[in-house]
Amino acid sequence: MNDNNKSADNSRDNDLSALWQAQPVSNVDVEEVKKTFKSQIRKQRLYFLMDCLSLVPGIWIFIHYWEELPVAARVLYFGLMSLVIPLLGYQLWLRRVAAFGSNAQTSNHVQQLKKQFKNNARIAFINKHSAWVAVFIVIAFNTIFTLAKAAEEREYGVVLLVTAITAGIMAVWYVWAHRRQKQFEKKLKALEDMSDGG
């Protein structure tokens, strides 16, 4: 009778073992993770450089057109720079994981990739909302210049054209950034599911 119990227990253990082994497992593709990780490093270094260079037009305006700027435009310029520089610093700080990460172990690659996707989603969120803020800034600058120069009618057309073009570009930028945010959030969730399942 004892042998029968052992046999039944072994049979159940074998059934459970077979059931356990039959479960679908999402293994992390090590080579794919490494490839994605390296690709992210290259892209983020390029974006890092582009973010830094984005200050150049503002500095150029400051140096070459400062005397022509009305007082209200100067105040707006300083207000804008006091907002843009810390925001740029935050974006660069978020990009540091992706731009300068170099862990050799696969487990670290997975963790770094998760951080990259999370930070990229945050950067896309910032870019998305900077789109509509940029439209208001352009409208404010154009309004200040128009009032300060008592613009002629043909200049009103230029101001309206610049505003319309900016609004169109920023609308596309908003949609693009929103999609990138969702894409990175989806990639992050997929990677978390794979690493939790593996």
MIVEXLO-529304 format. One line per field, with one value per residue (C-alpha): x, y, z; residue number from 1. Coordinates in Angstrom, 3 decimals, always signed. Layout:
east X | ...
north Y | ...
up Z | ...
resi NUM | ...
This chain:
east +0.000 | +2.904 | +4.349 | +0.995 | +1.045 | +4.618 | +3.677 | +0.653 | +2.814 | +5.476 | +2.809 | +1.368 | +4.869 | +5.614 | +2.286 | +2.998 | +6.540 | +5.266 | +2.605 | +5.195 | +7.586 | +4.757 | +4.065 | +4.984 | +7.991 | +8.984 | +12.756 | +14.742 | +16.592 | +20.077 | +21.434 | +18.374 | +18.694 | +22.403 | +21.658 | +18.836 | +21.016 | +23.865 | +21.447 | +19.934 | +23.398 | +24.199 | +20.834 | +20.873 | +24.393 | +23.186 | +20.095 | +22.324 | +24.428 | +21.327 | +19.854 | +23.062 | +23.141 | +19.517 | +20.775 | +22.852 | +19.975 | +19.021 | +22.623 | +22.956 | +19.804 | +21.124 | +24.489 | +23.362 | +19.899 | +19.936 | +20.009 | +17.017 | +14.881 | +12.175 | +12.288 | +9.261 | +11.004 | +14.148 | +12.089 | +10.343 | +13.732 | +15.156 | +11.969 | +12.197 | +15.883 | +15.207 | +12.652 | +14.511 | +17.947 | +16.771 | +14.407 | +17.268 | +19.440 | +16.733 | +16.463 | +20.238 | +20.171 | +17.469 | +19.480 | +22.659 | +21.539 | +21.051 | +23.901 | +26.678 | +25.588 | +28.079 | +27.412 | +28.815 | +26.531 | +23.261 | +21.238 | +22.589 | +21.733 | +18.108 | +17.961 | +19.642 | +17.276 | +14.302 | +15.706 | +16.276 | +12.730 | +11.328 | +13.485 | +12.727 | +9.005 | +9.580 | +11.570 | +8.789 | +6.274 | +8.342 | +8.696 | +4.966 | +4.073 | +6.856 | +5.049 | +2.044 | +4.195 | +6.358 | +3.286 | +2.390 | +5.985 | +6.048 | +2.707 | +4.040 | +7.272 | +5.398 | +2.902 | +5.692 | +7.581 | +4.421 | +3.406 | +6.946 | +7.574 | +4.070 | +4.269 | +2.934 | +0.188 | +2.579 | +4.493 | +1.265 | +1.063 | +4.612 | +3.835 | +0.674 | +2.528 | +5.321 | +2.749 | +0.737 | +3.848 | +5.046 | +1.614 | +1.560 | +5.051 | +4.329 | +1.076 | +3.039 | +5.706 | +3.025 | +1.561 | +5.043 | +6.129 | +2.855 | +3.346 | +6.967 | +5.869 | +3.322 | +5.850 | +8.463 | +5.869 | +4.808 | +8.437 | +9.065 | +6.029 | +7.015 | +10.556 | +9.262 | +6.865 | +9.670 | +12.162 | +9.526 | +8.394 | +11.953
north +0.000 | +2.290 | +1.534 | +2.480 | +5.870 | +6.511 | +5.560 | +7.911 | +10.728 | +10.187 | +10.166 | +13.471 | +14.989 | +13.907 | +15.367 | +18.673 | +18.729 | +18.083 | +20.795 | +23.233 | +22.565 | +22.925 | +26.513 | +29.086 | +31.120 | +34.475 | +34.351 | +37.540 | +37.454 | +38.394 | +39.357 | +41.480 | +43.281 | +44.004 | +45.212 | +47.481 | +48.751 | +49.717 | +51.304 | +53.383 | +54.558 | +55.829 | +57.550 | +59.132 | +60.519 | +62.178 | +63.545 | +64.705 | +66.711 | +68.111 | +69.159 | +71.039 | +72.697 | +73.812 | +76.651 | +78.111 | +80.068 | +81.621 | +82.643 | +83.984 | +86.123 | +87.358 | +88.412 | +89.846 | +91.285 | +92.323 | +96.052 | +95.696 | +93.792 | +95.849 | +95.779 | +93.444 | +91.027 | +91.090 | +90.246 | +87.449 | +86.213 | +85.982 | +84.308 | +81.816 | +81.058 | +80.585 | +77.935 | +76.357 | +75.890 | +73.877 | +71.867 | +71.142 | +70.141 | +67.721 | +66.212 | +65.775 | +64.153 | +61.724 | +60.965 | +60.193 | +56.592 | +55.913 | +58.040 | +56.946 | +53.573 | +50.776 | +47.763 | +44.485 | +42.024 | +41.065 | +41.576 | +45.137 | +45.623 | +44.716 | +47.087 | +49.872 | +49.349 | +49.622 | +52.914 | +54.154 | +53.400 | +55.007 | +58.121 | +58.284 | +58.253 | +61.178 | +63.081 | +62.507 | +63.792 | +66.979 | +67.406 | +66.891 | +69.681 | +71.966 | +72.019 | +74.013 | +76.180 | +77.085 | +78.337 | +80.680 | +81.936 | +82.691 | +84.494 | +86.530 | +87.488 | +88.352 | +90.472 | +92.345 | +93.043 | +94.085 | +96.532 | +97.853 | +98.503 | +99.703 | +97.265 | +98.017 | +95.857 | +93.703 | +92.911 | +91.713 | +89.129 | +87.940 | +87.738 | +85.727 | +83.467 | +82.771 | +82.023 | +79.717 | +77.832 | +77.455 | +76.220 | +73.676 | +72.378 | +72.196 | +70.306 | +67.659 | +67.711 | +67.181 | +64.144 | +62.695 | +63.148 | +61.668 | +58.580 | +58.236 | +58.454 | +55.674 | +53.616 | +53.785 | +53.019 | +49.962 | +48.824 | +49.256 | +47.165 | +44.434 | +44.305 | +44.176 | +41.364 | +39.420 | +39.828 | +38.997 | +35.972 | +34.780
up +0.000 | +0.801 | -2.638 | -4.209 | -2.420 | -3.555 | -7.093 | -7.019 | -5.580 | -8.248 | -10.936 | -9.644 | -9.395 | -12.962 | -14.150 | -12.364 | -13.729 | -17.264 | -16.840 | -15.498 | -18.380 | -20.915 | -19.747 | -22.406 | -21.280 | -22.735 | -22.701 | -23.133 | -26.452 | -25.243 | -28.666 | -29.453 | -26.097 | -26.745 | -30.273 | -29.082 | -26.232 | -28.598 | -31.062 | -28.253 | -27.177 | -30.695 | -31.118 | -27.676 | -28.184 | -31.379 | -29.589 | -26.714 | -29.176 | -30.911 | -27.554 | -26.719 | -30.143 | -29.736 | -27.530 | -30.373 | -32.043 | -28.701 | -28.013 | -31.571 | -31.166 | -27.827 | -29.337 | -32.690 | -32.038 | -28.402 | -29.214 | -31.548 | -29.056 | -27.322 | -23.509 | -23.336 | -25.741 | -23.560 | -20.488 | -22.393 | -23.650 | -20.105 | -18.889 | -21.733 | -21.076 | -17.350 | -18.337 | -21.283 | -19.696 | -16.635 | -18.867 | -21.272 | -18.311 | -17.162 | -20.657 | -20.840 | -17.397 | -18.615 | -21.753 | -19.783 | -19.132 | -22.808 | -24.149 | -21.818 | -20.398 | -21.031 | -18.827 | -20.094 | -18.300 | -19.948 | -16.754 | -16.628 | -20.305 | -19.558 | -16.567 | -18.542 | -21.455 | -19.095 | -17.748 | -21.297 | -22.379 | -19.235 | -19.687 | -23.417 | -22.602 | -20.201 | -22.841 | -25.388 | -22.808 | -22.368 | -26.145 | -26.606 | -24.203 | -25.401 | -28.769 | -27.616 | -25.324 | -28.353 | -30.229 | -27.359 | -27.182 | -30.924 | -30.645 | -27.692 | -29.511 | -32.709 | -30.785 | -28.974 | -32.214 | -34.043 | -31.318 | -30.841 | -34.519 | -35.376 | -38.272 | -41.691 | -43.151 | -45.180 | -41.966 | -40.346 | -43.102 | -42.355 | -38.629 | -39.292 | -41.743 | -39.228 | -36.529 | -38.808 | -39.963 | -36.368 | -35.258 | -38.116 | -37.364 | -33.636 | -34.260 | -36.174 | -33.428 | -30.767 | -32.558 | -33.222 | -29.584 | -28.318 | -30.491 | -29.343 | -25.723 | -26.238 | -28.238 | -25.466 | -22.798 | -24.824 | -25.285 | -21.563 | -20.678 | -23.168 | -21.788 | -18.201 | -19.125 | -20.847 | -18.022 | -15.375 | -17.387 | -18.032
resi 1 | 2 | 3 | 4 | 5 | 6 | 7 | 8 | 9 | 10 | 11 | 12 | 13 | 14 | 15 | 16 | 17 | 18 | 19 | 20 | 21 | 22 | 23 | 24 | 25 | 26 | 27 | 28 | 29 | 30 | 31 | 32 | 33 | 34 | 35 | 36 | 37 | 38 | 39 | 40 | 41 | 42 | 43 | 44 | 45 | 46 | 47 | 48 | 49 | 50 | 51 | 52 | 53 | 54 | 55 | 56 | 57 | 58 | 59 | 60 | 61 | 62 | 63 | 64 | 65 | 66 | 67 | 68 | 69 | 70 | 71 | 72 | 73 | 74 | 75 | 76 | 77 | 78 | 79 | 80 | 81 | 82 | 83 | 84 | 85 | 86 | 87 | 88 | 89 | 90 | 91 | 92 | 93 | 94 | 95 | 96 | 97 | 98 | 99 | 100 | 101 | 102 | 103 | 104 | 105 | 106 | 107 | 108 | 109 | 110 | 111 | 112 | 113 | 114 | 115 | 116 | 117 | 118 | 119 | 120 | 121 | 122 | 123 | 124 | 125 | 126 | 127 | 128 | 129 | 130 | 131 | 132 | 133 | 134 | 135 | 136 | 137 | 138 | 139 | 140 | 141 | 142 | 143 | 144 | 145 | 146 | 147 | 148 | 149 | 150 | 151 | 152 | 153 | 154 | 155 | 156 | 157 | 158 | 159 | 160 | 161 | 162 | 163 | 164 | 165 | 166 | 167 | 168 | 169 | 170 | 171 | 172 | 173 | 174 | 175 | 176 | 177 | 178 | 179 | 180 | 181 | 182 | 183 | 184 | 185 | 186 | 187 | 188 | 189 | 190 | 191 | 192 | 193 | 194 | 195 | 196 | 197 | 198
